[in-house]
Amino acid sequence: MSNIISVKYEENFTPKVFGGKAYSYYTAVDVEVGDLVIAPTSNGDKIALVSEINIPESKVQNIIPFLKLITEKIDTDKYIYENEVSIKAA
């Protein structure tokens, strides 16, 4: 299994909506499709939805040197239902 995943960022003007292009990251935490994570970007951290897991390196060969690392997963239910960003323990 690979520790490369794809995520979709939360839309800037529509909270809790995740769309647009998928971006690839390494992950240091166990995630499943549908989990929410904190994704580092060039404009600061963003909440993102995991859209694909176990991506083979061959699929992202050209961007491997640029992949950033996701280290935090948030509690999806608390965020969706209570608007609370709560980091899940690893």
C-alpha positions in Angstrom: 0.0 0.0 0.0 1.1 3.5 -0.8 1.0 6.5 1.6 0.1 8.8 -1.2 -3.5 10.2 -1.2 -5.5 12.8 -3.1 -7.6 15.5 -1.5 -10.0 18.1 -2.5 -9.9 21.4 -0.7 -12.8 23.1 1.0 -14.2 25.8 -1.2 -13.2 29.3 0.0 -16.7 30.8 -0.1 -18.8 27.8 0.6 -17.8 26.1 3.9 -18.2 22.3 4.1 -18.2 22.0 0.3 -15.2 20.2 -1.2 -14.8 20.3 -5.0 -12.5 21.2 -7.8 -9.2 19.6 -8.7 -7.7 16.8 -6.6 -4.2 17.3 -5.1 -1.8 14.6 -4.1 0.0 14.4 -0.7 2.0 12.0 1.3 0.2 11.1 4.6 1.6 10.2 8.0 -1.8 9.3 9.4 -4.1 6.5 8.5 -7.0 7.9 6.4 -10.0 6.6 4.5 -11.9 8.1 1.6 -14.2 10.7 3.1 -12.0 11.7 6.0 -11.1 15.3 6.6 -7.5 16.4 7.0 -5.5 19.5 7.4 -3.5 20.0 4.2 -0.5 22.3 4.0 -0.7 24.6 1.0 1.4 27.5 -0.3 -1.3 29.8 1.2 -1.4 28.1 4.6 -3.3 25.1 5.9 -6.6 24.2 4.5 -9.3 21.7 5.4 -9.5 19.0 2.7 -11.5 15.9 2.0 -9.7 12.6 1.2 -10.9 11.6 -2.3 -8.5 8.7 -3.1 -6.0 6.6 -1.1 -3.2 4.2 -1.9 -2.2 6.0 -5.1 0.7 4.3 -6.8 3.9 6.3 -7.2 3.9 5.7 -10.9 0.7 7.8 -11.2 2.3 10.8 -9.6 5.9 10.2 -10.7 6.4 13.8 -12.1 5.4 15.5 -8.9 6.9 13.3 -6.2 9.6 15.9 -5.3 6.9 18.4 -4.6 4.5 16.4 -2.5 3.8 17.8 1.0 3.0 15.8 4.1 -0.4 15.6 5.8 0.1 15.0 9.5 -3.3 15.7 11.0 -6.8 14.3 10.6 -9.8 16.1 12.0 -13.0 14.7 13.5 -15.4 14.8 10.5 -18.6 14.7 12.5 -17.5 17.5 14.9 -16.6 19.7 11.9 -19.7 19.0 9.8 -22.3 19.1 12.6 -20.7 21.4 15.2 -18.4 23.6 13.2 -15.5 22.5 15.4 -12.1 21.7 14.1 -10.9 18.9 16.4 -7.7 17.1 15.7 -8.1 13.3 15.9 -5.4 11.4 17.8 -3.2 9.2 15.7 
